[in-house]
Amino acid sequence: MTLIIVILLLLGYVVIATGHLTGVNKAAIAMFVATVGWVVYVCYGTDFVMAHHAPEYLAFLKGTEPSSDAVKFFIYDELFLYYVGRAASIVMFLLATMSIIDILNNNGCFDFISKWIRTRNSKRLLWTITLATFVISANLDNLTTATMMLVIMRNIVQNRRQRMLIGSAIVIAANCGGCLTVIGDPTSLLLWGDGAVSATHFTSYMALPTILAWVIPTMLINRSLPDRLDTQWSPMPYRGDDTNLRPWQRVLMLFVGIGGLWFIPTFHNITKLSPFLGALCVLAVLWVVNELMNRKLMNADQMSQRLIPRALQYGAHQQILFVMGIMLAMGVATETGVFADVSAWFDENIHSVWVVGIVSGVLSSMVDTFTIAASDISLYPVLQPSQLELVPDAEYMAQFVKNGAYWKIIAYSTAVGGCLLSVGSTSGMALMKMEHVRLSWYVKHLSLKVLAGWLVGLAVLWFEINMYN
């Protein structure tokens, strides 16, 4: 049955990787694999439970006779709900940040970006919009940020080839910016929630590598653009005519939304509660401020005409369901013990987290960034320093303690390596749909540029880890 679950998971990887060819939604595949995997696990639950959780199961029985129903209740209460809660914490955080960026955008809080890039100069427009994408995605969801910036860019730049190049730069900036902080990307959020990294330590190590991974390909992309772009300025703002907020009110809402998210790491350190609770609190406060600022429009029922791109709504829902499905699928694979066997094989035959990181970066560009990252994270538990005394190779295993090298390498390599191909991230898939970008075109014009930035950033990360550890 373990073999069946592993084959099902691998087939899911293949279908996800070929989704741009088959047209099958990867969120649907992730949810299907998770559901079938847990059903197979429950059907043969006694074998799995007695092999991996015998003491806990006997304690759960409390002297009663074991039965098939008892095993199923044990799996549900002690195993399944743990992975549901773990996945739900990520999903709820994503839902909160996507809602925050939606409220801010619909109130014109990002209109300053359109004013900044009001130019035909390709260099100024490219660097301004990618800088804004990098900064915003570090604080909010990178998919939603990338989609919003792609829509803004599409309304300005008229030439399709120019849009494809600038859109690719936006995707790279979004993925690199999301990797900068623990709240900008589902992978780093998962690491933070598992206690594998701390917020300040993670950002201090990721700052220079992610900046280089964004700047280098952007510089190369800029050389492929003409000096003057074919632009047109639409009289209708992207956010829709549904707010009459003054500039100071928009700044206030931006401060509440972004500033509130900055406080979440402090909230987590003080209370030890899940970060998504802090994100929901920020959303609640911003929601109240939004209704107070727009109470006249709401009373007049004018807010219903709000223009929200369908691509943004669809991408957000797909990302949420996809993350839930992948994390539940990783959970059932973990419970079979297969990840422990794989990690033991890596330790014995590869014995290098850098090789694992590089291979993961390449795989993430072909399959999916979050899928490969979640698989890598599932391979190893977060070790405590006291546990190193009990293992034979303490120096190697020290890379898997909190803030260890392994977690940073995986976060960086999967996020940036996923940009090697346009199909490697949800942001890249959004670009392919919006601008009809072909994979062959992306490989020809972007892959080597991304590779250069990724490897330079990886070299800097290697230097940082070896210098300060």
C-alpha positions in Angstrom: 0.0 0.0 0.0 2.9 2.3 0.6 4.0 1.7 -3.0 0.6 2.5 -4.3 0.5 5.8 -2.4 4.0 6.7 -3.7 3.1 5.8 -7.3 -0.1 8.0 -6.9 2.1 10.9 -5.6 4.6 10.5 -8.4 1.8 10.4 -11.0 0.4 13.5 -9.5 3.8 15.2 -9.9 3.8 14.2 -13.6 0.3 15.5 -14.2 1.1 18.8 -12.4 4.3 19.2 -14.5 2.4 18.6 -17.7 -0.6 20.7 -16.8 0.3 23.4 -19.4 0.0 20.7 -22.1 -3.0 18.8 -20.8 -5.0 21.7 -19.5 -5.7 19.9 -16.3 -5.9 22.2 -13.3 -3.1 21.4 -10.8 -5.3 22.3 -7.8 -7.7 19.5 -8.9 -4.8 17.0 -9.2 -3.5 18.0 -5.8 -6.8 17.6 -4.1 -7.5 14.2 -5.9 -4.1 12.8 -4.9 -4.6 13.9 -1.3 -8.1 12.4 -1.0 -7.2 9.0 -2.6 -4.0 8.8 -0.7 -5.8 9.2 2.7 -8.5 6.8 1.6 -5.9 4.1 0.8 -4.1 4.8 4.1 -7.4 4.4 6.1 -8.3 1.2 4.3 -5.0 -0.4 5.5 -4.8 1.8 8.6 -4.0 -1.1 11.1 -0.8 -2.0 9.3 0.4 1.6 9.0 -0.5 2.5 12.6 1.0 -0.5 14.2 4.2 0.1 12.2 4.7 3.7 13.1 2.3 4.7 16.0 1.8 1.5 18.1 2.4 3.2 21.5 0.1 6.1 20.7 -2.5 3.8 19.4 -2.5 1.6 22.5 -2.8 4.7 24.7 -5.7 5.9 22.5 -7.5 2.6 23.0 -7.4 3.0 26.9 -7.7 -0.7 27.4 -10.6 -1.3 25.0 -10.4 -3.9 22.2 -8.8 -2.8 19.0 -11.1 -2.7 15.9 -11.2 -1.3 12.4 -13.4 1.6 13.6 -11.0 2.4 16.5 -8.1 2.6 14.0 -10.0 4.9 11.8 -10.9 7.2 14.7 -7.3 7.2 15.8 -6.1 8.1 12.3 -8.7 10.9 12.1 -8.1 12.4 15.5 -4.4 11.9 15.9 -3.0 12.0 12.4 -5.3 13.5 9.8 -6.5 16.5 11.8 -2.8 17.4 12.5 -2.1 17.8 8.8 -5.4 19.5 8.2 -4.5 22.1 10.9 -1.0 22.5 9.4 -2.4 23.1 6.0 -5.2 25.3 7.2 -2.8 27.7 8.9 -1.1 28.3 5.6 -4.3 28.6 3.7 -5.9 31.0 6.2 -2.8 33.2 6.0 -2.9 33.3 2.2 -6.6 34.1 2.3 -6.0 36.9 4.7 -3.2 38.4 2.7 -5.1 38.1 -0.6 -8.0 39.9 1.0 -5.8 42.6 2.3 -4.2 43.3 -1.1 -7.7 43.2 -2.7 -9.0 45.9 -0.2 -5.9 48.1 -0.7 -6.0 47.8 -4.5 -9.7 48.6 -4.8 -9.2 51.7 -2.7 -6.4 53.0 -4.9 -3.7 52.5 -2.4 -1.4 51.2 -5.2 -2.2 54.0 -7.6 1.1 55.6 -6.9 2.7 52.8 -8.9 0.9 53.9 -12.1 2.1 57.4 -11.5 5.7 56.3 -11.0 5.7 54.3 -14.2 4.1 57.0 -16.3 6.9 57.1 -18.8 7.9 55.7 -22.2 11.4 55.1 -21.0 11.9 51.3 -20.8 14.5 51.4 -18.2 12.5 53.5 -15.8 9.3 51.6 -16.3 10.9 48.2 -15.9 12.9 49.0 -12.8 10.0 50.9 -11.1 7.4 48.2 -11.6 9.7 45.3 -10.7 10.9 47.2 -7.6 7.3 47.7 -6.5 6.6 44.1 -7.2 9.6 42.9 -5.2 8.8 45.1 -2.2 5.0 44.3 -2.1 5.4 40.6 -2.6 7.8 40.5 0.3 4.9 41.7 2.5 1.9 40.2 0.8 1.1 37.1 -1.3 3.5 36.9 -4.3 0.9 35.4 -6.6 -1.7 38.1 -6.0 1.0 40.8 -6.2 2.3 39.4 -9.6 -1.2 39.2 -11.0 -2.0 42.8 -10.0 1.2 44.1 -11.5 0.6 42.1 -14.7 -2.8 43.7 -15.1 -1.4 47.2 -14.5 1.4 46.6 -17.0 -1.0 45.2 -19.5 -3.1 48.4 -19.4 0.0 50.5 -20.1 2.3 48.6 -22.5 0.7 48.0 -26.0 3.4 46.0 -27.7 2.9 42.2 -27.0 6.6 41.3 -27.1 7.4 44.1 -24.7 4.6 43.0 -22.4 6.0 39.4 -22.4 9.5 40.6 -21.4 8.3 43.0 -18.7 5.8 40.4 -17.5 8.5 37.9 -17.1 10.5 40.4 -15.1 7.5 40.9 -12.9 7.2 37.2 -12.2 10.9 36.9 -11.3 10.6 39.9 -9.0 7.5 38.5 -7.3 9.0 35.1 -6.6 12.3 36.6 -5.4 10.5 39.2 -3.2 8.3 36.5 -1.7 11.3 34.5 -0.7 12.8 37.5 1.1 10.5 37.2 4.2 8.7 34.5 6.0 5.3 35.9 5.1 5.8 36.5 1.4 5.7 32.9 0.0 3.9 29.7 1.1 7.2 27.9 1.3 8.8 30.3 3.7 5.5 30.6 5.6 5.5 26.8 6.0 9.1 26.8 7.2 8.3 29.5 9.7 5.1 27.7 11.0 7.1 24.5 11.5 9.7 26.3 13.5 12.5 25.7 11.0 13.4 29.3 10.7 13.0 32.6 12.6 11.8 35.7 10.8 14.8 38.0 11.3 17.4 35.4 10.8 15.7 34.2 7.6 15.4 37.7 6.0 19.0 38.6 6.9 20.4 35.6 5.0 17.9 35.9 2.1 18.3 39.6 1.5 21.4 39.7 -0.8 20.8 36.4 -2.7 17.2 37.3 -3.6 18.1 40.9 -4.6 20.8 39.5 -6.9 18.5 36.9 -8.3 16.1 39.7 -9.2 18.5 42.3 -10.3 20.7 40.3 -12.6 17.9 38.9 -14.9 16.2 42.2 -14.9 19.3 43.9 -16.1 19.6 41.4 -18.9 15.9 41.8 -19.8 16.4 45.5 -20.0 18.9 45.1 -22.7 16.3 43.3 -24.8 13.9 46.2 -24.6 13.9 49.3 -26.9 14.7 52.7 -25.3 11.2 53.9 -25.9 8.2 51.7 -25.1 4.8 51.6 -27.0 2.6 52.8 -24.1 -0.9 54.1 -23.7 -2.4 55.6 -20.6 -6.0 54.6 -20.0 -8.2 57.2 -18.4 -9.9 54.5 -16.2 -7.8 53.3 -13.3 -7.3 49.6 -12.8 -9.0 49.6 -9.4 -12.3 50.7 -10.7 -14.3 53.9 -9.8 -15.5 52.7 -6.4 -13.7 54.9 -4.0 -13.4 58.6 -3.3 -10.6 58.4 -0.7 -8.1 61.2 -0.3 -4.4 60.6 -0.5 -3.9 60.7 3.3 -6.7 58.1 3.7 -5.1 55.8 1.2 -1.7 56.2 3.0 -3.5 55.3 6.3 -5.0 52.2 4.8 -1.7 51.2 3.3 0.0 51.7 6.7 -2.7 49.6 8.4 -2.4 46.8 5.9 1.4 46.6 5.3 2.4 47.8 8.7 0.1 45.3 10.4 1.7 42.5 8.5 5.1 43.7 9.6 4.0 43.2 13.2 3.0 39.6 12.7 6.5 38.1 13.5 6.5 40.0 16.8 2.9 38.8 17.5 4.0 35.2 16.9 7.1 35.5 19.1 5.1 37.0 22.0 2.0 34.8 21.9 3.4 31.6 20.1 0.1 31.5 18.3 -0.1 30.7 14.6 0.8 33.6 12.3 -2.5 33.3 10.4 -4.3 34.6 13.5 -2.3 37.8 13.4 -3.0 38.1 9.6 -6.8 37.7 10.3 -6.5 40.4 12.9 -4.9 42.8 10.5 -7.6 42.0 7.9 -10.3 42.7 10.4 -8.9 46.1 11.4 -8.4 47.0 7.7 -11.9 45.9 6.9 -13.3 48.1 9.6 -11.2 51.1 8.4 -12.4 50.4 4.8 -16.0 50.5 5.8 -15.5 53.7 7.8 -13.7 55.4 4.9 -16.3 54.3 2.3 -19.5 54.4 4.4 -21.2 56.9 2.0 -20.5 54.7 -1.0 -21.6 51.6 0.8 -24.8 53.2 1.9 -25.5 54.2 -1.7 -24.8 50.7 -2.9 -22.0 51.9 -5.3 -19.4 49.5 -4.1 -21.0 46.7 -6.1 -19.6 48.0 -9.3 -16.1 47.3 -8.2 -13.9 46.0 -11.1 -11.9 42.9 -9.9 -10.1 41.0 -12.7 -11.4 37.5 -13.0 -7.8 36.2 -13.4 -7.0 37.5 -9.9 -10.0 35.8 -8.4 -9.4 32.5 -10.1 -5.6 32.5 -9.4 -6.2 33.2 -5.7 -8.8 30.4 -5.3 -6.6 27.9 -7.2 -3.6 28.7 -5.1 -5.5 28.1 -1.8 -6.9 24.8 -2.9 -3.6 23.7 -4.4 -1.7 24.4 -1.2 -4.3 22.5 0.8 -4.2 19.5 -1.5 -0.4 19.3 -1.7 0.1 19.6 2.1 -2.5 16.8 2.7 -0.8 14.7 0.1 2.6 15.3 1.7 1.0 14.3 5.1 -0.2 10.9 4.0 3.2 10.2 2.3 5.0 11.2 5.5 2.8 8.8 7.5 3.8 5.8 5.3 7.4 6.4 6.3 8.6 6.7 2.7 10.1 10.2 3.3 12.2 8.9 6.2 13.6 6.2 3.9 14.3 8.7 1.1 16.1 11.1 3.5 18.2 8.2 4.9 19.2 7.3 1.3 20.2 11.0 0.6 22.2 11.1 3.8 24.1 8.0 2.8 24.6 8.5 -0.9 24.5 12.3 -1.6 25.4 13.7 1.8 25.2 17.3 0.6 22.3 19.7 1.1 23.6 21.9 -1.7 23.2 19.1 -4.2 19.7 18.5 -2.9 19.0 22.3 -3.2 20.3 22.5 -6.8 18.3 19.5 -7.9 15.2 20.8 -6.1 15.6 24.1 -8.0 15.7 22.4 -11.3 12.7 20.1 -10.4 10.7 23.1 -9.2 11.0 24.7 -12.6 9.5 21.6 -14.2 6.9 20.5 -11.6 5.9 23.3 -9.3 7.8 25.4 -6.7 5.6 24.7 -3.7 5.2 21.0 -4.5 9.0 20.4 -4.6 9.6 22.6 -1.6 6.9 20.8 0.5 8.4 17.5 -0.5 11.9 18.6 0.6 10.6 20.0 3.9 8.8 16.7 4.6 12.1 14.8 4.3 13.6 16.0 7.5 12.2 17.0 10.9 13.5 20.2 12.6 16.1 18.9 15.0 16.9 20.3 18.4 20.5 21.1 19.3 20.3 18.5 22.1 19.5 15.8 19.5 22.8 16.3 17.8 24.6 14.6 20.6 22.8 11.3 19.8 23.6 11.2 16.0 26.9 9.9 14.6 27.4 12.7 12.0 26.6 15.8 14.2 28.3 18.3 11.8 26.2 17.2 8.9 22.9 16.9 10.9 23.5 20.4 12.3 22.2 21.7 8.9 18.7 20.5 9.9 18.3 22.4 13.2 16.3 25.6 13.5 17.8 28.2 11.1 20.0 25.5 9.7 21.5 25.7 6.2 19.1 23.2 4.6 15.9 25.2 5.2 17.4 28.4 3.7 18.8 26.5 0.7 15.5 24.9 -0.1 13.5 28.1 0.3 15.8 30.0 -2.0 16.4 27.3 -4.7 12.8 26.4 -5.1 11.6 30.0 -5.3 14.2 31.3 -7.7 14.8 28.0 -9.5 11.1 27.8 -10.2 11.5 30.8 -12.5 13.8 28.8 -14.9 10.7 27.8 -16.7 7.4 29.7 -16.9 5.5 26.6 -15.7 7.4 26.3 -12.4 5.3 28.8 -10.4 1.6 29.9 -10.3 2.8 33.4 -11.1 4.5 32.1 -14.3 1.3 30.2 -15.3 -0.7 33.4 -14.8 1.8 35.2 -17.2 1.4 32.4 -19.8 -2.4 32.7 -19.7 -2.6 36.5 -19.7 0.0 37.1 -22.4 -0.2 33.7 -24.2 3.5 33.1 -23.5 4.8 29.9 -25.0 7.2 27.7 -23.0 9.7 27.6 -25.9 9.8 31.4 -26.1 10.4 31.6 -22.4 13.2 29.1 -22.5 14.8 31.0 -25.4 14.6 34.5 -23.9 14.5 34.1 -20.2 15.8 30.8 -18.8 19.5 31.6 -19.1 19.0 35.0 -17.6 17.2 33.5 -14.6 19.9 30.8 -14.3 22.6 33.5 -14.1 20.8 35.3 -11.3 20.0 32.0 -9.4 23.6 30.7 -9.4 25.1 34.1 -8.4 22.6 34.3 -5.5 23.2 30.7 -4.6 27.0 31.4 -4.4 26.3 34.4 -2.2 24.1 32.3 0.1 26.9 29.6 0.3 29.4 32.3 1.3 27.0 33.7 4.0 26.3 30.3 5.5 30.0 29.3 5.5 31.1 32.7 6.8 28.7 33.1 9.7 28.0 29.4 10.7 
